[in-house]
Amino acid sequence: MVQRSAGSHGIDLIALKHGDIMLISCKYHGYLRRKEKESMLMLARRAGGKAFYTARDKKGKWRLTEIDEYAEEASPHT
């Protein structure tokens, strides 16, 4: 099941399947601010799930990437 969250809340999609929880932020240009990243990681931990963001790569394809608390910057353009 996927639920869309309207508005600018940081989390755009919540996906649930067989007990797995995915919190997803959709970014058109691929930039995820540190504050957004920290907020999503906190919410994912509280929900017992994982945080992800999706953005277009250089070829225009959407890529889903897990947000890692140790990563300095999140960008699919590399």
FIKOL-938745 format. One line per field, with one value per residue (C-alpha): residue in three letters; x, y, z. Coordinates in Angstrom, 3 decimals. Each point is the difference from the previous one (the first is absolute). Last residue first. Layout:
N
res = [ala,...]
X = [X,...]
Y = [Y,...]
Z = [Z,...]
//
This chain:
78
res = [thr,his,pro,ser,ala,glu,glu,ala,tyr,glu,asp,ile,glu,thr,leu,arg,trp,lys,gly,lys,lys,asp,arg,ala,thr,tyr,phe,ala,lys,gly,gly,ala,arg,arg,ala,leu,met,leu,met,ser,glu,lys,glu,lys,arg,arg,leu,tyr,gly,his,tyr,lys,cys,ser,ile,leu,met,ile,asp,gly,his,lys,leu,ala,ile,leu,asp,ile,gly,his,ser,gly,ala,ser,arg,gln,val,met]
X = [26.862,-3.355,-2.016,0.776,-0.033,2.830,2.080,-0.968,0.211,-3.726,-0.646,-3.087,-0.960,-0.020,-2.794,0.955,-2.318,1.411,0.774,3.406,1.859,-1.911,-3.503,-0.782,-1.354,0.654,-0.007,-0.504,-0.326,-2.543,-0.616,-2.359,2.186,3.126,-1.640,-1.109,3.539,1.541,-2.507,0.739,3.764,-0.229,-2.309,2.379,2.977,-1.692,-0.800,0.861,-1.054,-1.399,-3.580,0.108,-2.530,0.317,-0.803,-0.788,0.173,-1.557,0.394,-2.651,-1.015,-0.141,-0.484,0.964,-0.298,0.443,0.780,1.892,1.574,-3.336,-0.443,-3.578,-1.899,1.144,-0.555,-0.722,1.465,-1.237]
Y = [11.336,1.582,-2.048,2.479,-0.320,1.724,-0.951,-3.659,-1.448,0.054,-1.820,0.937,-2.889,0.924,-0.377,1.157,1.678,0.040,3.337,-1.024,2.161,-1.641,0.929,-0.103,-2.375,0.185,-2.749,-0.488,-3.429,-1.403,-0.605,2.973,1.870,-0.842,1.198,3.226,0.725,-0.844,2.268,2.906,-0.412,-0.090,3.000,1.980,-1.021,1.237,-2.533,1.136,-2.318,2.537,-1.308,-1.295,-2.537,-0.873,-3.585,-1.684,-3.776,-2.422,-3.781,-2.074,-1.992,3.118,3.619,3.099,3.545,2.666,3.724,0.309,3.414,1.521,2.267,-0.681,-3.207,-3.291,-2.863,-3.436,-3.146,-3.521]
Z = [-9.202,-0.734,2.503,2.811,3.791,1.806,3.034,0.198,3.511,0.746,-3.254,-1.965,-2.259,-3.674,-2.556,-3.485,-2.541,-3.513,-1.663,-1.381,2.526,2.884,1.047,3.696,2.618,3.694,2.572,3.737,1.630,2.418,3.700,0.188,2.512,-2.007,-3.219,1.666,1.239,-3.383,-1.755,2.329,-0.366,-3.796,-0.152,2.265,-2.143,-3.161,-2.719,-3.526,-2.797,-2.456,-0.030,3.564,1.242,3.702,0.930,3.326,-0.436,2.488,-0.289,1.790,-3.070,-2.171,1.049,-1.996,1.342,-2.661,0.011,3.276,0.491,0.968,-3.003,-1.019,-0.733,1.548,-2.434,1.462,-1.563,0.802]
//
